[in-house]
Amino acid sequence: MIEPTNPYYPDTYAATLLKMAKTHDRLREIARSISDSPDLQTHDYLSEESLPRLSEAEQSAVEEGFKQALARDYREALNSLAGFYLKLGRFADQGTLYEQTALKENDTSKKTDLLINSGLAYLQAEDAMNAKNAINTPNASGPEGGNQRSEVSDNQKSEVRGQRSEDEQRPGSSEQSVEKIRNSNFEIRNGHSDHALNAERLFHNAITLNPPDPKAYQQVIMIFAARRDLAGAKEIVSQGINNGAPPLPLYLSLAEAAQKAGSPEQTKAALNSAKAEVEKSVKNGEDSYSLYFVLADGARGIGDRDQETAALVKALDFQPRSADALSRLAGLYLDKQNFDRAALYLNRIANINPDSAEVYYRIA
């Protein structure tokens, strides 16, 4: 073939084989076409609308093609196969894919991201499984339903967390702890894997691999938030700071966790810690504007508009002509129906960007 990686020809041939009722040959041709061009965008039958309509045999052929491309180290194969699983709601398979790829990756940063992506996929699998169980077993919260299953799950979580804490107290045992968690029995919910525990295991693996990276700590903090375990979340924040992770994103995640757990006092305390960290970093000569903008985003995420406003005003002190900060402040004051203050910031944007029709529309 003159253009072996052009999917048009094998895909057209596969369509012809369908009309000829040559099913086996068609599936083989689909797999070959995918393996030569492992990109979701280059095959019409892999679109958002068409993919779910493929038969199981056709989906298996597509999956096999992606796996062949992955074995050849085609750069786009990983993201495409992950996207294929995502479109089909096969989140556990997506998690397994990322984890298996992480085992082969030597770059610490890339390996960390793969482990985190794997954990996030397992969390999606957990959510999907819980939603399905809620539909199929409407009485699961009854005396003999979900309460018993939840109790077993909580015991298993305590066992895993306790084992990890015990191991971490012994020098040189972190790898053994990870391995014990890896080998734990996660089959505790009606024969299904407890994907949430699997996710937590992967996040802890990422922490062990790359202690100064804050991303995995943030994910574990949110897992504790879902359990309303703020003490556990605080422990993770302390662990991250002790391991050299930047405190600001950890404090902001803790504030979000406390907000989700329904603790206004803890939310305010965590946000104040984040603010203090920003002020300390500013004194050390770090990028003041960016730090205050991060603080504003964190405050916005937990619904604290006063802290968001204060942080944006501070950011504006360092970059008075920032259209982003001015626009955010104008929007905040519009929400408060403080129209004079909103107009003040909008007029400042108009002076900076006099050709912006949107600004004049908002002023009007």
N, C-alpha and C positions, 0 to 999 in steps of 0.2 A: 504494500500500500504506500502511495506517495506521501500521504500525511497520516502517519500511524496514530498521532495523538489528537487528531481532529475527530470529535465524537459524532459529527453529523453522519458520516458514512456508516459506522457500525450501528448507530441508533436507527437509521433508516432501514438498514438490513434487518435489524431485530424486529421492526414493525412489519416488514415483509414476511418474515418467518412466522409471525403471529397469524397473518392471513392464510398462511399455508398450513397452519395447525402443527407446526414443528416446534412443540413446546420446549423440548430439551435443548435444541439448537438455539432457540431464542434466548433462553436463560443463560446459556454459555456466552452468547454474544453480548448480552447486557453486562455480565461480569467483566468481559474483556474491555468493553467500551468504558466502563467506570474505572477500571484499573489503569487504562491509558490516559484518561482525563478525569482525575478524581476531584471534580469541582461541581458542587450542587448547581451552580449557575449555568453550566454548559449542557445540561440535560433537561429537556422540557418535562419529562415524567418525574423529575425530582422537585418540582415546584411545590409551594405550600398547599395548593389545591390538589395536585395530581398524586403526590406521594402516598397519602393515606388510601388512595383508591387502588394501589397496586396490590396484587395478590400476595399471600405469604411467601410463595415460591419466588415471585419477582423481587420482593423486598430482600429475601435471602441472597438472591443473585447480586443485587446492588451492594449489600453488605459485604459479600465475598469480594467483589471488585475493589471496594475501598480497602479491605484488609490486604489484598494483593499489592495495592499501591503503597500502603503503609509499610509493608515488608520491603518495598523497593526504596524506602526513605523519600518518597515524593513529599515535598514541603507542604503542599496544601491538603494532603490526605487526612491528617489528624483532625484539623478543624472541620473538614467536610464530613468525616465519619461522625464526629461529635455532633455536628448540626443535623445529620441524618437521624441519629438517636433522639435528639431534642424534638424534632418535628413529629416523631412518632410517639413521644412521651415515654421513651425507654431510658429513663433517667439513671437507673441502676447500671445499665449497660454503658452509658456515657461515663459514669463514675469509674467503672472497671477499666474502661479504655484509658482514661487519664492516669489512673494509678499504674497500670501496666507500662504506659509510656514513661511515667516518672521513674520507674525502676531501671530503665535503660538510659536515662538522661544523666550526664555528668556535670553539666553546668548547674551550680547551686541555685542561682536565681530562677532559672527555668524549671528546675525540679521542684522548687518550692511552689511556684505558681501552678504547676501540674497537680501537686498534692492538694492544694487549696481548691482548684477547679473540680477535682475528684470529690472532695468533701461536699462542696456546694451541690454537685449533681446528686449525691446520696441524700442530701437534705430535701431536694426536690422530689426524689423517689419516696421519701418518708411522707411528705405532704400529700403526694398523689395517693399513696397507700391508705393514709388516714382518711382522706376524702372518700375513697372507694369503700372503705369499711363503714364509714358513717352512713353511706347510702344503702349498703347491703345489710347492715345490722343496726337498724334504728333504735333498738333497745339495748345497745351495747353498754350503756351506762347503768343498766339495771343491776340488781344484786348479784347476778351470776354472769354478767356480761363484761363490759370494758373495765370495771373497777379491778377485777382480779388480774386482767391482762396488764393494766397500768401498774399494779403492785409488783408484779414480777419484773416489769421493765425497770421500775425505780430501784428494786433490789439489785438488778444487774448493773445499773448505772453506778450505784454506790460501791459495788464490788470492784468495778473497773477503776473508778476514781480513787478508792482506798488503796487498791493495789499499786496504782501509779504513785500516790503520795508516799507509800511505804518504801517503794523501790528508790524514789528520788532521794531519800534520806541516806542511802548507801552510796559511797563514792564509786564512780565508774559504772553505775547500774542503769543509766538512762536508756541505753540501747536495749538492755534486757527487759526493761519496763515496756518499751515500745513493742518488743517482740511478744511479750506476754499479752498485751492488749490485742495485738494483731491476731493471736491464736485463740482469743476468747471465743466462747460460743455465743454467737449473736442470734441464733435461731430461737426466738423467745415469743414471737407473736403469731400464733396460728400458723406456724411453719414458714413465716416470712422473715427475712433478715431485718433486724432492727437497724435501719439505715442511718438513724440519727447517731447511734453509737459508732457506727462505721465511719461516719463523717467526723465525729469527734476524734477518733483514733487518727485519722489522716491529718487533721489540723495539728494534733500534738506531734505527729511525725514531722510536719513542716516546721514546727517550733524547734524540735530537736536538731533538725538539719540546718536551720538558718535562724538562730536565736535573735539577732537584731532586727529582723523583718517584722513589722507590726501587724501585717495582714492576717496571719493565722491566729494571733492572740485575739484580734477583733472578732473573728468568727467564733472562737470558743466563748468569748464574753457574751455573744448573742445567744449561744446555746444555753448558757446559764440563765440568761434573761428569760428565755422561754420556760425554764423551770422555776422562775422567781427566786433563784439562788444568788442573791447579790453578794453574799459573803464569798462564794466561789468566784464570782466575776471579779471582785476586788483582789482576790489571790492571784488571778491571772494577770491583772494590771501590774501588781507588784512584781510578779515573776518577769513580765516583759521589761519593766524598767530596770530591774536588776540584771537582765541579760543584755542591756544596751539598746533596747528598742526605744524609739522616740516617744515620749510620754503623751504628747498632745493628742494623737489619734486614739490612744488607749483611753484617755480620760473622756474624750468625746463619745467613744463607744460605750463606756461605762455610764455616761449620762443617758444615752439612748436606752441602754439596758434597764436602768432604774426607772426611766419613764414608762417602758413597756411593762415593768413589774409593778407599776402603780405606786411608786414611792417618790412624791414630790421633793421631800427633804434630801434624799440621796441624789436625785436628779440635779437639784440646785448645787449640792456640794461637789458633785463631779464636774459640773460646768464651771464652777468657781475655780476648781483645780486646773481645768483646761485654760481658763483665763490667766491664772497666775503663771502657768507654764509659758503662755504667749508673752507675757510681760517680761519674764526672765530671758526668753530667747531674744526679744527685741533689744534688751540691754546688752546682750552678747553680740549684737551687730548683725543678727540674721534678718532675712527679708521681711520687714515689718508689715508691708502691705499684704503680702501673701498669707502671713500668719493670721492677721486679723480677719482676712477673708475666709480662711479655713474655720476660724472660730465662729464667724457669722453663719457659715453653712451648717456647722454643728448645732448652733442654737436654733436655727430654722428647722432642722430635722426633728427636734423635740418640741417644737411649737413655742419656744421662748422668744417672742417678738421683741421684747425689751432688750434682751441680751444681743439679739441679732442687730438691732438698730445701733446699740452702743458700739459693737464691734465694727460695723460699717462706717460709722462716724470716725472711729480711730483709723480705719484703713484710708479714709478720705484725707486725713491729716497728712498721710505720707504720699498720697497721689491725688491731689485736689482735682485733677482733670479726668479722673477715672469715670468713664461713662457707665461702666458696670456698677460701681458703687453708687453713683448718683441715681441711676435707674432703680436699683433695689430700694434705696431709701425713699424715693418718690412713691414706689409701690406700697411700701410699708405705711407711709403716712396717708396714702389714699385709703388703705384698708381701715385705718383709724379715723377716717373722715376728717383728717387735719389737712384741709385742702390748701391752706396758705403755705404750710410747710412743704407739701408735695409740689406746689407750683414753683416754690423757690428752687428746688432741686431740678425740676424739669426745665426751668429757664436757664439754669447753669449748663444743662446738656445742650440746649438750643444755642447758647453762645459758643460752645465747643464745636457743635456739628449743626450749623445753620441750615443745611440742606435736608435734614431729617424730617420728612412729612409726619412720621409716626409721633415724634415728640410734640409737634404743634397740635396734632390731633388729641394727644393726652392732655395737653394744657387746656385745650378748648373744653 
